[in-house]
Amino acid sequence: MGKNIATVITDMFEDVEYTEPAKAFKDAGHHVVTIGDEKGRQVTGKNKKETVTIDEPIDQADPDDFDALFIPGGFSPDVLRADERFVKFAKQFMDEKKPVFSICHGAQLLITAKALEGRDATGFKSIQVDMAYAGANVHDQEVVVCSDQLVTSREPDDIPAFNREALKLLAS
């Protein structure tokens, strides 16, 4: 049976960092639910190639209803981290040891949630120092899996490895 994957997203997400993993998750039989500030709102990728409709507003989203969390990169995570509702939402997944999939700048939300300390992770080159200051053991490699919970990658080129490891975790 497919898993329910909460996807926190807003405008200026990195187009392919949402579309490619979301397609891989759906193709494997999982359910991807987009969560934003307002149900039905259209959010647009930073490359203006993709538009995503928000399925569920953050005010009604309950981490208990989901098996995993997906955080696409781009500028979206930096916007979301300024909203305490998204920070608390992400932190609950990390605290409950549910799978979390973060690519590129997605780790910014986890930094603000103070959820990276002592964890192996990676992210986009420009935020790796921030991740280190947040207590993460940063590895500059295409995908890092920590404690069979956290899957992180650096950039669009890493998507095949990111998808492979995320799907492995969802299957276990």
Beta strands, then each sheet from edge to edge (+ up, - down):
strand 1: 4-8
strand 2: 31-36
strand 3: 42-44
strand 4: 51-53
strand 5: 56-57
strand 6: 68-71
strand 7: 100-103
strand 8: 120-121
strand 9: 137-138
strand 10: 143-146
strand 11: 150-153
sheet 1: 5+ 2+ 1+ 6+ 7+ 11+ 10-
sheet 2: 3+ 4-
sheet 3: 8+ 9+
end
